[in-house]
Amino acid sequence: MERREEQSGAAGAGAASALDFTVENVEKALHQLYYDPNIENKNLAQKWLMQAQVSPQAWHFSWQLLQPDKVPEIQYFGASALHIKISRYWSDIPTDQYESLKAQLFTQITRFASGSKIVLTRLCVALASLALSMMPDAWPCAVADMVRLFQAEDSPVDGQGRCLALLELLTVLPEEFQTSRLPQYRKGLVRTSLAVECGAVFPLLEQLLQQPSSPSCVRQKVLKCFSSWVQLEVPLQDCEALIQAAFAALQDSELFDSSVEAIVNAISQPDAQRYVNTLLKLIPLVLGLQEQLRQAVQNGDMETSHGICRIAVALGENHSRALLDQVEHWQSFLALVNMIMFCTGIPGHYPVNETTSSLTLTFWYTLQDDILSFEAEKQAVYQQVYRPVYFQLVDVLLHKAQFPSDEEYGFWSSDEKEQFRIYRVDISDTLMYVYEMLGAELLSNLYDKLGRLLTSSEEPYSWQHTEALLYGFQSIAETIDVNYSDVVPGLIGLIPRISISNVQLADTVMFTIGALSEWLADHPVMINSVLPLVLHALGNPELSVSSVSTLKKICRECKYDLPPYAANIVAVSQDVLMKQIHKTSQCMWLMQALGFLLSALQVEEILKNLHSLISPYIQQLEKLAEEIPNPSNKLAIVHILGLLSNLFTTLDISHHDDDHEGPELRKLPVPQGPNPVVVVLQQVFQLIQKVLSKWLNDAQVVEAVCAIFEKSVKTLLDDFAPMVPQLCEMLGRMYSTIPQASALDLTRQLVHIFAHEPAHFPPIEALFLLVTSVTLTLFQQGPRDHPDIVDSFMQLLAQALKRKPDLFLCERLDVKAVFQCAVLALKFPEAPTVKASCGFFTELLPRCGEVESVGKVVQEDGRMLLIAVLEAIGGQASRSLMDCFADILFALNKHCFSLLSMWIKEALQPPGFPSARLSPEQKDTFSQQILRERVNKRRVKEMVKEFTLLCRGLHGTDYTADY
């Protein structure tokens, strides 16, 4: 019974009057939140407590909850409520109560100095918030007053307790400033005031840190406090003494982490680069840590080596330009660079034995950028100094990229292996970047090392070393044009000499060949050196990704040089496909590779190869078409259809005319007769229809069928023409039976490519009218369950208007119904659907003048559209969609100005529309602004963003910062 009352006291209070926010009810709700096993009750209690915190009663119950007889959880809630009231509802506090509120908070902080630490922190945050709101006018020397009050001897709390409470308060003050909701102009004033006040803080911190009698807990708090204050962009020279003290504290293991944090924060301030003399003084301090770093590495102390590395990188990365400018100090900066190099090459395998080296990679980018940004003379001097350093870096990085022994790697977890893979990608990116500094000499350097390694008879080489050198090559060749490199022929010659005894090495060999595929296209005589390796690797399931992707690259780049090898490539590919060695996605890639390969053959050859390649699958599909649908034969059908669509994606026998790119792309005529893809499609058309008849209600199968034709249409363009009539007929039957989004997407492709051609207009118009009619019926039955169909339908309508507005001239098209359905679609919760509907209207409205039926419907129902747009802006749609709604307003204004000027005034007339938060003046201003702007779309978007924030009550709040 008591339990039930407790629950109703808290959860029920949410719906009750504000008078229920009493101390007793708050305590009951907190008990429920912490101890009730029922998650629903916890959620209700949390919701109610959030309301209680912001209620006027919070001023009353907060102080009572802080009573000494309460448990810390309850006291914590009281302190949090005070902070919320002070930080968010400052304007509610009468000015004559500031002083008493301040005094009460000081009293509570003093009391909790020897009590619960979490409650003390919340009270300090509350007082910090009060100070920020009062500074500088109402409380000019806030920080100095805090220091003075806590140093008073007449306090009942012992000196250490008072000192820790003061340090906690001083620590949270800058943190609270960083997250405060102060208006921008106040923020500037308070920042200036705090910068002055640090004069009252730093001497105290220095004294406490250097005092031998200061206990460790105090010194640690001092370092955290300093770390917090430097983020207010305190001049670096004012921090010198404390930074030096923090460096000294690095020798104390208890203070190490706090010291690192303080030093890194101080060095990393953007303003710090102005204080070059101080930065120069810091270099010897950082270099002085080298012995401690070496000891830590020797002892396997990862935390210490990580911390010291962070300090060295913070100084180097943030200030390399400023320090490079001090040419007379080049040797000390070079020593710092070498220290960072030591951190990059720290012994052990990442991430198992060390996690430090990854911190340094960005530094090498920064240093290179800074060196290359100097004028020619200075750059030449620094190139002389740093080119050897960067060659050393390449050696270090390739050593770090090496795999561990097979035995050791076998013990790594999958998470560690994934982290190592990402680390190697980062190394690869760094090597690619370094190429800009070192140029062709880098490739020569790698080639010489690989050559020596593979030809040396003196000692057996490790596969890891070979793999890392190849990985370096691959990293550069993937993104840099190596076509003019004189070492690539030698590399291609070396690859067959590599003794491949390991999957990782074999993978890298494959990827390296793939990265050189463009070079092979320019040097086709070398294809035969590497192609057998790739075809051999195809039979190994462990090399699936690397071998298939490499073959695909070779077939794409070198297709005109591959006819002599075509029979062999097709035979090996058929074999591995039949043996089902590869996973589905690799099978699809392999079909794309074969599509590229066949594209370069004569039509007769293509048809012969297609026949041998596809026949087994067609036979399988015929068998499957006879079976009763079930999950396993569905997977097989989708797989076969996927193989065909991927083959047809890349099988392109006509050559693109390079002068015509983009959506208007057309092919040069092909003299050889009908396109082989069309021949095959016509042969299997009946079979595909048979499969469809059994699987029409399965979206995945329908999608797979549509994908075959969609990809063929995209690749063949005009060559697909012979298929248009029968495909339109099939699509119409499909969609009439069971509407699916994929059928609409394929219809959109046909409209895009063929609707403008007179010969194809009749079947496309018939299909367009049919799918429109079926979709309108779907709207009458309730379209909410089919957002994907509505999305695709809106995209189809927009495409029709863009490519062939004549489709809207047909009397059988119910333009009015289409318009009303699109207005309805604007109210869907799914963002893509709303976006597509907005796209339809931005295509439709410009046609008001040229298409009579469109002009008529806009005149009759345009007001309905405007109201839907205003409702969305008023808060019914996601803020991320506001640009799309702004586009509709802009189109209305540009193409229907007189109607819009009448509608918008009427629509905004009712009180509370589109939001109860708007005043009549704000609505009037918005309508005037919109009507004035008929040229600049960007300005309309800004107006809509501004207006939606007003409607949602978010204007001028923190929520708008990222908007």
Phi, psi and omega in degrees: 000314181297322180299316182296319180298319181301315180296316182292330179297322181270298185296321180292335183295337180303324182267350184276184182286164182297340181296342181283354177283069181257167178303314183300312182295323178297316180297320178297316181296322179294320178299318179296317182298318185274327192241348181285125181288342183281118185296325179297317179297320178300313181297318178298316180297317180299317180298315181296317181296325177295323176293321181298318183301327184262001182284157176301330181294343182301328179299329184276307188285337183302312183295322181292327179290344180272002182303148184300334183279358180272154178282158185304324180300321181286319179298320180299318179297320178299315180295320179296319180298320178298317180298317181297317181296318183288317186283326185257337186236039182302322184294343179283345186272122177296142184300330182287355180256358181305309187296318182291323178297317179299314182298316180299318180295318177301318181297314181296319180297317179300318181294319183277358178302330178249019181245214184293128184291323182292326179288319178304314181300315181297321179293321178297320178297321179297315180293323178300317180297319178298315181299316181297325180285333182269334182291153347272346189286307186282341178214079190296322183244053187305310186293315178301320178297318179301312181300314182297313183298321183278347177268356181298137185281340188277017182277144179288344183273145181293161186302317182294319179299317180296318182297315180294323179295318178296316180296323177298315180298315181292331179289316185283342183299307178295325180297318179294325178297317183298326184257003186289160181260030181295143174300156187304316183294325179291323183301317179298315179299314183292321178301314179300316181297317180294322179300321178292318185292341181297343174298336177271345186263310190298317178302320179297315181296318179300314182300313183292326183284326184269348181290119182300331185280351182294125178292160184302321182296326179288315182297322178296318180294323179299314181297320178294322179295315178299316179302323180289319184287327183294340180286357174271014179061048175289137179309133185300327182294332178287344183263357189308308184298318181290324177296317179298320178295323179293322176298318179297323182290346178298340180284343181266115186300328180290331183261356189304305185300316181294324179294316179302312182302315182295314182296314182298316179297319181294315183291328189276358179299133183303328184286344188299333185294344179289341187255070188297321182299319178293319179299319180296326178290335183283334184302310180300325179296319180291316180298331178294349180270000187297321180294317178299322179295314181297319179299316181297318180295317180298321183271002181070025180273088186294326184295317181292314181297323179297314182296314181294320178299318179303320181294311182299316182292322180300318180290314183292314187289318184282337190227023183298320182296313181298322182282327175295329179296334180274075189303326183290345179256024187300328183289321181290325178290323177298323177297321177295318179299319180293328176294319178293325176299319177300320179293323178296319184265020184308134185300152177106163181265128174285139358259016188276312182264342179204153177230016188270320191301327183295336180295336191271345192300319181297329180303319184292327174298310185299313181299315180299313179303317182293320179296315183286353180269351180287160175293161192311314187294311181293323180297318181299319179298311183290328176300320180299320181286318193260346177300314177300324180296317182289329174294321176296321179300318180300315179300316182296314182296319180291329175293318180291334181280352183293141174290152172286181178297155181305320182296312181295316182298329179297334180273349181290146176282164179297327179293318178295320178296321179292319178298320179295321178299315180295321178299318179294324176297319177298319177297317179302315179298321181294317179299318179300320182290320182296334179304327180299326181278318190262336175064207187301334181299332179295315179296319179299317181300313180294319182296316180301317181294316181295318179300313181299319183296316186278338184256353182287133179258357187289311184224146179291137182266153178274144179298331181297320182294314179300314183300317182295319179296318177296321180298322177298315177302310182301318181303319183281316185294334181296327186239339182259142178285107182258015184301333183260007182285136181273359182261346183297319177304319179296319180297314179300324178291327182284328188306314180297343181278349183287128178277106187269107183241009191209144184297316182298319179294316180299318177302313183293323176300315179300309183297327178293316177299317179300319181293337181263011185297324178294322178296320179297326179297327178275345182227064189299340181297339183270353184303320184295342179289328189245337184302317179303323178299316183294315182294325177295318182294334180303332182279358182256112183300334180289339180256020188307304186296311185291318184289317182292317181294326178291317178298320180298317179297317180296315181295329180284313186280327190247019192304326183286350178253003186264348181314320179299333184259358190302314184301316180296314181298315181297317182298312181296317181297316179300319181299312182290329178292317180293324180281354179054047180287326189256157176287168186307311187296324179289326175299320180295317178299319183296320177296321177297320178300315181293326175300314177299315183300311184292333182304333186267359182270169173290153185304317181299319180295318180301311183298321180297313180293320179299320182299311182291327183286318190268331186311312181301323181288324179296317179299317179298317182294323178298319180294316181295327182294336180277340186281159175286132182305132172208165187304322185287319179286339174297315180301317181295319179297313181298322180297312182296315179298323177297317178300316180295315183293326178289325176296316183284344178296324187247352181280099190225101187275347180266153182265134178293140173277111187298343181280349183237097178245173179089196187297338182271015185306131175228158181261157171285149184298147180253125187281345192281004181103202186298148182290133182303324180297317179296319178303311181295315181300320180292326179292324185261003186301313181299319180297317179298320178296324180294316177300315181301319184302329180270340188241019186302331183269009179252111186301323184294317180292316178301318180298318181295321177295312181300324181299322179303310184286322182296316181291324178294318179299314182298323182280315187277333185050238185302330182297342182281350189315317183301338184272347190303309185300311183291327178292318178301319181295315181297315180300318180300315180295316179303308187291326180293326182284303178220109180296131177222145184299323184298327179293324178292322180295322178290321176301320180298319177299316181297318177299317183299317188266325190244347187298332184278352182267122186307321184297328184260354185298316183302309180296325181289320178298316180300316179296315180302314181295322182293311182293327177296314181299314181297319182291323178297323176296320178300320178298322181293328182278345181116101188272359188299333181278358185231056181298330180293321179293317180297318179302308181295325179296316179297321178294323178296314180299316180297318179297319179299317180294324183286314186270323186210080181300342179302336179299337180270000181273343185294134181295332182285351179274122180274084185299323180299313180296320178301315180301312183294322177295321179294325176297317178298320181295334177298340185262005179292149177284340183282120184302316181300323181294317179297317180300315181296322179294319177298320178299322177298313183293325180289339172275326185287313188300322177294346181270005181310318186280323189271334179247112188302316182298326178292312178304319182295312184291325178295319179299320184280320189241006182299327180297322178299319177297314181300317181297318178298320179295315181294322177298318180297314180294326181293350176136356184277343180244160179298143180297335181293345183263002187300327178298323181294318179291326176298324178299321179295314179301317181297316180295319177300316183293323184282323188250345181223048190302311185296322178292315182298318182298330178279314185295317189294324179293316179297315185296324183273358183296311186300135178299143178082359179248133359274004179207141180291347184278352187268142172270158177304326181294318181296320179294319181296316179301315181299312182297320179295317180300313182299312184294334181283333190259100182244004184241316189262101182295324181299320179297320179298320179298319178296318179299317181294319178299316179298315184292321181293327177294319176299315181298326185266000181071025183252358184296129178081010179257174178298333184296341184272354188302318183265013189263000000 
